[in-house]
């Protein structure tokens, strides 16, 4: 009997081995897994249109508004430079100059803004797909979403002084799609004041102030756009003695940081805050054609110092002759790509500060005010133009 049971058990085992094992669905047939794969596509404007052209199922996935939102959030710290916003000195028109090649090139007419009335517009900041401008004639700030065309005009908060210049920043909190924050900076004599607006609450917060060191001249102002490092915004205060203003978004604290002692932002010199190669705070300083990249270093005891990193000559890099190298002017910084727009007699160039690769954007040297536009574009339009693999884009997140 034991022998019979053994034979039955052996036969059962052979039968079980012959039975086909259940197989899992191929990876690309699992919607959740495919969704994760598609989220990792390049943030270039043509990525999602090309994916949607593969089949109806892929198009259904990337056309979902929730997917578009997750796609933009995933790539918010590595957006491509779509182009630059420009304006003339007294014109109320904001124009867009695309910088990408087909099929990623966004048409210039896709992003344009014409404001009523007259008077200049001041670019304050551009981040997370939003452009912040100061409208002196209205004494308001404007938050503009180029993708949707939405405009939010905000009154300057009560008690806020803009006579000695104004600085500002716009950003979306992590995970936010529809709501945003605006940070404004003003100066009255030797006191810096900050105020934060929340679109979710619809109100300005309380005024936050800090004194400036006496050695900072009264005529100093906020130079360029701020840089967001961690949870703090950093602004450069220009003058004979450069200082950096740090605003902690979480703790709502203003701190004044000393810059490198060798930097004097006067005459033909220019400087701007930037991200250093290690992700910390850095400064770009330009004197004539010489460019210096500085990095703020914190030692094990918490002491801060400035370290000079890379230096290079713009005229040598851009192959400018003696007649083309003066003047050279920095017009704007793309903070996530660490690229700077440089105006020369020979035209406008975009210079990547890590790789030192550059691209000529325009032959003209007549642009006056420049704001690079970094964002993940998933808007509903066509790009690239006929015959250049243009594709229909899907959604604005």
WOQUI-V966985 format. One record per pair of residues at least 12 apart in sequence whose ideal C-beta (glycine too) atoms are under 10 Angstrom apart, sorted by the first residue. I is the first residue (numbers start at 0). J is the second residue. Records with the same first field share a line. If there is no record, write none. Layout:
# WOQUI-V966985
I: J  J
This chain:
# WOQUI-V966985
27: 56  57
28: 56
30: 56  59  60
33: 50  56  57  60  61
34: 60  61  63  65  66  69
35: 69
36: 50  60
37: 50  51  53  57  60  61  66  69  70
38: 60  61  66  69  70  72  73  74
39: 70  73  74
40: 61  70  73  74
41: 74  77  79  103
42: 70  71  73  74  75  77  78  79  103  373  374  375  376  377
43: 74  78  79  81  99  102  103  375  376  382
44: 79  81  97  99  102  103  104  105  374  375  376  377  378  380  382  383  390  392
45: 99  101  102  103  104  376  382  383  387  388  389  390  392
46: 61  70  74  102  103  375  376  377  390  392
47: 60  61  62  66  67  70  375  376  377  390  391  392  393  394
48: 61  102  377  381  382  383  388  389  390  391  392  393
49: 61  102  388  390
50: 390  393
51: 390  391  392  393
52: 390  391
58: 393
61: 377  393  394
62: 393  394
63: 393  394
64: 176  377  393  394  395  396
65: 394  396
66: 377  393  394  396
67: 176  375  377  378  392  393  394  395  396
68: 174  176  177  377  394  395  396
69: 176  396
70: 375  377  393  394  396
71: 127  128  146  171  176  374  375  376  377  394  395  396
72: 127  171  173  174  175  176  375  396
73: 375
74: 335  374  375
75: 126  127  128  171  173  174  335  373  374  375
76: 227  335
77: 335  336  373  375
78: 126  127  128  333  335  336  372  373  374  375  376
79: 98  99  103  333  335  336  372  373  374  375  376
80: 97  98  99  333  335  336  338  340  349  351  358  371  372  373  374
81: 95  96  97  98  99  103  104  105  109  110  128  145  371  372  373  374  375  376
82: 94  95  96  97  98  99  104  105  106  107  109  110  349  360  370  371  372  373  374
83: 95  96  97  98  125  330  331  333  340  347  349  360  361  366  368  369  370  371  372
84: 96  110  111  112  120  122  125  130  132  143  145  331  368  369  370  371  372
85: 122  330  331  340  347  361  365  366  367  368  369  370
86: 112  114  119  120  121  122  132  366  367  368  369  370
87: 119  120  365  366  367  368
88: 119  120  367  368
89: 117  118  119  120  367
90: 113  114  117  118  119  120  367  368
91: 112  113  114  115  116  117  118  119  120  134  136
92: 111  112  113  114  120
93: 110  111  112  113  114  120  122  130  132  141  143  145  368  370
94: 107  108  110  111  112  113  366
95: 107  108  109  110  111  112  145  372
96: 110  347  360  361  363  366  369  372
97: 109  110  360  372  382
98: 333  338  340  347  349  358  360  361  371  372
99: 358  376  382  383
100: 358  383  387
101: 382  383  384  386  387  388  389
102: 381  382  383  384  387  388  389  390
103: 376  382  383  387  388  390
104: 382  383  384  387  389
105: 145  372  374  376  378  380  381  382  383  392
106: 380  381  382  383  384  389
108: 380
109: 145  146  376  378  380  381  382  392
110: 130  143  145  146  148  372  374  376  378
111: 145  148
112: 130  132  141  143  145  148  150
114: 132  134  136  137  141  143  150  152
115: 137
116: 134  136  137
117: 136
118: 134  135  136  137
119: 132  133  134  135  136  368
120: 132  133  134  135  136  141  368
121: 133  134  135  140  164  165  166  167  368
122: 167  223  224  331  368  369  370
123: 140  141  142  165  166  167  168  169  181  182  183  184  221  223  224  225  370
124: 140  142  166  167  168  169  170  181  182  223  224  225  226  227  232  234  334  370
125: 143  145  168  169  224  331  333  334  370  371  372  373  374
126: 168  169  170  171  179  224  225  226  227  232  334  335  373  374
127: 144  169  170  171  172  175  176  179  180  227  373  374  375
128: 144  145  146  147  169  171  176  179  372  373  374  375  376  378  395  396
129: 142  143  144  145  146  149  151  169  170  171  179  181  374
130: 142  143  144  145  169  370  372  374
131: 143  151  153  167  168  169  170  179  181  182  183  224  370
132: 152  167  169  370
133: 155  161  164  165  166  167  183
134: 152  153  155
135: 161  165
137: 152  154  155
138: 154  155  159  161
139: 151  152  153  154  155
140: 152  153  154  155  156  161  165  167  169  181  183  196
141: 153  181
142: 167  169  179  180  181  196  198
143: 169
144: 177  179  374  395
145: 372  374  376  378  395
146: 374  375  376  377  378  379  380  394  395  396
147: 378  395  396
148: 395
149: 177
151: 169  179  181  196  198
153: 181  183  196  198  201  203
154: 196  203
155: 183  185  194  203
156: 181  183  185  192  194  195  196  202  203  204  205  206
157: 194  203  206
158: 185  187  192  194  203  205  206
159: 183  184  185  187  192  193  194  203  206
160: 185  186  187  188  190  192
161: 183  184  185  186  187
162: 185  186  187
163: 185  186  187  188  190  191  217  218  219  220  221
164: 184  185  186  218  219  220  221  222  236  237
165: 183  184  185  186  220  221
166: 182  183  184  185  186  191  193  220  221  222  223  224  225  232  234  235  236  244  246
167: 181  182  183  184  185  193  194  196  221  224  225  232  234
168: 180  181  182  183  184  193  195  224  225  226  227  232  233  234  246  248
169: 181  182  196  198  224  225
170: 182  225  227  232  248
171: 198
172: 197  199  248
173: 230
175: 198  199
176: 396
177: 198  199  396
178: 197  198  199  200
179: 196  197  198  199
180: 195  196  197  198  199  200  204  248
181: 194  195  196  197  198  203
182: 194  195  196  204  207  225  232  234  246  248  251
183: 195  196  203  206
184: 207  221  225  232  234  236  244  246  253
185: 206  208  221
186: 211  215  217  219  220  221  236  244
187: 208
188: 210  211  217
189: 210  211  212  213  215  216  217
190: 208  209  210  211
191: 207  208  209  210  211  215  221  234  236  242  244  246  253  255
192: 206  207  208  209  253
193: 205  206  207  208  209  232  234  244  246  251  252  253
194: 206  207  208  251
195: 207  246  248  251
204: 251
205: 251
207: 246  247  251  252  253
208: 253
209: 244  245  246  252  253  254  255
210: 253  255
211: 236  238  242  244  255
212: 236  240  242  255  257
214: 238  239  240  242  257
215: 236  237  238  239  240  241  242  255
216: 236  237  238  239  240
217: 238
218: 237  238  239
219: 235  236  237  238  239  240  241  242  264
220: 235  236  237  238
221: 234  235  236  237  244
222: 234  235  236  237  238  241  264  269  270  271  272
223: 235  237  269  270  271  272  273  283  329  330  331  332  339
224: 271  272  331  332  333  334  370  371
225: 243  244  245  246  271  272  334
226: 243  271  272  273  274  280  281  282  332  334  335  337
227: 246  248  274  334  335
228: 245  272  273  274  275  278  279  280  281  295  334
229: 247  248  249  278  279  280
230: 246  247  248  249  250
231: 245  246  247  248  249  250  252  254  280
232: 244  245  246  247  248  272
233: 245  246  254  256  272  273  274  280  281  282  295
234: 246  253  271  272
235: 258  262  264  270  271  272  273  282  283
236: 255  256  258  264
237: 258  262  263  264  265  268  269  270  271
238: 263  264  265
239: 263  264  265
240: 257  258  260  262  263  264
241: 256  257  258  259  260  261  262  263  264  265  268  270  272  282  284
242: 255  256  257  258
243: 255  256  257  258  272  280  282  295
244: 256  272
245: 272  280
256: 272  280  295  303  305
257: 295  303  305
258: 270  272  280  282  284  293  295  305
259: 282  284  291  293  294  295  304  305  306  307
260: 305
261: 284  286  291  293  305  307
262: 282  283  284  286  291  293  305
263: 284  286
264: 282  284  285  286
265: 286
266: 286  287
267: 285  286  287  288  325  326  327  328
268: 284  285  286  287  289
269: 283  284  285  286  287  290  327  328  329  330  339
270: 282  283  284  285  286  291  293  329
271: 283  284  285  329  331  332  334  339
272: 295  332  334
273: 292  293  294  332  333  334  337  338  339  352
274: 294  332  334  335  336  337  352  353
275: 292  293  294  295  296  306  308  337  352
276: 292  294  308  309  337  352  353
277: 294  295  296  308
279: 294  295  296  297
280: 293  294  295  296  297  303  305
281: 293  294  295  305  306  308  337  352
282: 294  295  305  307
283: 329  332  337  339  352
284: 307  310
285: 313  327  328  329  339  341
287: 312  313  314  324  325  326  327
288: 311  312  313  314  315  316  317  319  324  325  326  327  341  343
289: 310  311  312  313  314
290: 309  310  311  312  313  316  327  329  339  341  350  352  355
291: 307  308  309  310  311
292: 306  307  308  309  310  311  337  352  353
293: 305  306  307  308  309  310
294: 306  307  308  309
308: 352
309: 352  353  355
311: 350  352  355
312: 324
313: 327  329  339  341  343  348  350  357
314: 327  343
316: 341  348  350  355  356  357
317: 341  343  345  346  348  350  357  359
318: 345  357
319: 343  344  345  348
320: 344  345
322: 344  345
323: 343  344  345  346  364
324: 343  344  345
325: 343  344
326: 342  343  344  364
327: 341  342  343  344  345  348
328: 340  341  342  343  347  364  367  369
329: 341  342  350  369
330: 342  347  366  367  368  369  370  371
331: 349  366  368  369  370  371  372
332: 352  369  370  371
333: 349  351  352  370  371  372  373
334: 371  373
335: 371  373  374
336: 349  351  352  353  371  373
337: 350  351  352  353  354
338: 350  351  352  353  354  356  357  358  371  373
339: 351  352  357  371
340: 360  361  366  369  370  371
341: 357  360  369
342: 360  361  363  364  365  366  367  369
343: 359  364
344: 364
345: 359  362  364
346: 359  360  361  362  363  364  366
347: 359  360  361  362  363  364  365  366  369
348: 360  361
349: 371
375: 396
376: 392  395  396
377: 392  393  394  395  396
378: 392  393  394  395  396
379: 391  392  393  394  395
380: 392  395
